Amino acid sequence: MEEIEALRKRMQRAIAERNLRDARVLAAMGRVPRHLFVPHAAVEEAYSDHPLPIGCGQTISQPYMVAAMTSLLQLGAGSRVLEVGTGSGYQAAVLAELAGEVYSVEYVEALHAEAAARLAELGYRNVHLRVGDGYYGWPEEAPYDGILLTCAPERVPPPLMEQLADGGRLVAPIGTQKDYQVLWLLRREGARITSRRLFEVAFVPLMGHHPPPEA
């Protein structure tokens, strides 16, 4: 297998060539060992720009998507971030390289356990994990400067908006389509919420026993 460092640099170049040149995000992704967050059989593809299965019907997002969504949050060293959908823990690790504290909720207990062990082994002390329905977020630790969903709800969960700090940003794929959704950026400005439609994406659905859509 080609040396890991060379593969990481190739990944960073591929992301930058798609007009994403956020230096802090690219540097963070260069520090996180993505090959340790994928199944052993997929290690040689770990730094390729496409999603990979991680078991339990879930995936690790393609590097470009991780970079794009992270960049949209505009995190600072003291930011508090909520992630919905821990998965392998890779996105949480990238967030932890940029923010002060990261809180991540995972519905599948087996994935939570694997991610917790992996992140602890890698020394990510500022990542806090729990098992639960991500629709409800993590209210005890709110408010958050950034909220990122790595799975797609049919609409933005109201509890998450309530947990977004003034000036905070929420990035999420939204939609009911099985093959694609739309990535949205929402911002809180006091009592006002602004939203921006970005581009089509494809994510696994948000799991859990949350309320049905309103009629």
Backbone hydrogen bonds, N-H to C=O, Kabsch-Sander energy under -0.5 kcal/mol:
donor,donor_aa,acceptor,acceptor_aa,energy
7,L,3,E,-1.8
8,R,4,I,-2.5
9,K,5,E,-2.1
10,R,6,A,-2.0
11,M,7,L,-2.2
12,Q,8,R,-2.5
13,R,9,K,-2.3
14,A,10,R,-2.3
15,I,11,M,-2.0
16,A,12,Q,-2.4
17,E,13,R,-2.3
18,R,15,I,-1.4
19,N,16,A,-1.5
20,L,15,I,-1.1
21,R,19,N,-0.6
23,A,21,R,-1.0
26,L,22,D,-2.6
27,A,23,A,-2.3
28,A,24,R,-2.2
29,M,25,V,-2.4
30,G,26,L,-1.4
31,R,27,A,-0.9
31,R,28,A,-0.9
32,V,28,A,-1.2
34,R,32,V,-1.9
36,L,33,P,-2.3
37,F,34,R,-2.1
38,V,35,H,-0.5
42,A,39,P,-1.9
43,V,40,H,-1.4
45,E,42,A,-1.6
46,A,43,V,-1.6
48,S,45,E,-1.9
50,H,48,S,-1.9
52,L,60,I,-1.8
54,I,58,Q,-2.3
55,G,58,Q,-0.7
58,Q,55,G,-1.9
60,I,52,L,-2.8
61,S,59,T,-0.5
66,V,62,Q,-2.0
67,A,63,P,-2.6
68,A,64,Y,-2.9
69,M,65,M,-2.5
70,T,66,V,-2.1
71,S,67,A,-2.6
72,L,68,A,-1.7
73,L,69,M,-0.8
73,L,70,T,-0.9
74,Q,70,T,-0.6
74,Q,71,S,-1.2
79,S,76,G,-1.7
81,V,101,E,-2.6
82,L,146,G,-2.5
83,E,103,Y,-3.3
84,V,148,L,-2.7
85,G,83,E,-0.7
85,G,105,V,-3.2
86,T,105,V,-0.6
89,G,86,T,-2.2
93,A,89,G,-2.0
94,V,90,Y,-2.2
95,L,91,Q,-2.5
96,A,92,A,-2.3
97,E,93,A,-1.2
97,E,94,V,-0.6
98,L,94,V,-0.5
98,L,95,L,-1.4
99,A,95,L,-2.6
100,G,79,S,-1.9
101,E,79,S,-1.9
102,V,126,N,-2.9
103,Y,81,V,-3.1
104,S,128,H,-2.8
105,V,83,E,-2.3
106,E,130,R,-2.1
109,E,107,Y,-0.7
112,H,108,V,-2.2
113,A,109,E,-2.5
114,E,110,A,-2.0
115,A,111,L,-2.8
116,A,112,H,-2.7
117,A,113,A,-2.0
118,R,114,E,-2.3
119,L,115,A,-2.9
120,A,116,A,-2.0
121,E,117,A,-2.1
122,L,118,R,-1.7
123,G,120,A,-1.0
124,Y,119,L,-2.5
125,R,123,G,-1.7
127,V,124,Y,-1.0
128,H,102,V,-3.1
128,H,126,N,-0.5
130,R,104,S,-1.7
132,G,106,E,-1.8
134,G,132,G,-0.8
136,Y,133,D,-1.9
137,G,134,G,-1.4
141,E,138,W,-1.6
142,A,139,P,-1.1
144,Y,163,Q,-2.5
145,D,80,R,-2.0
146,G,80,R,-1.6
147,I,169,R,-2.2
148,L,82,L,-2.7
149,L,171,V,-2.3
150,T,84,V,-2.6
150,T,148,L,-0.5
152,A,204,V,-2.7
160,L,157,P,-1.1
161,M,157,P,-1.3
162,E,158,P,-1.9
163,Q,159,P,-0.9
163,Q,160,L,-0.5
164,L,161,M,-1.1
165,A,144,Y,-3.0
167,G,188,R,-2.6
168,G,165,A,-2.6
169,R,145,D,-2.1
170,L,186,L,-2.8
171,V,147,I,-2.7
172,A,184,W,-2.1
174,I,182,V,-3.0
175,G,153,P,-2.3
181,Q,201,V,-3.4
182,V,174,I,-2.4
183,L,199,F,-3.1
184,W,172,A,-2.8
185,L,196,R,-2.2
186,L,170,L,-2.9
187,R,194,T,-2.4
188,R,168,G,-2.0
189,E,187,R,-0.5
189,E,192,R,-3.4
192,R,189,E,-1.8
194,T,187,R,-2.4
196,R,185,L,-2.2
198,L,183,L,-2.8
201,V,181,Q,-2.5
206,L,152,A,-2.3
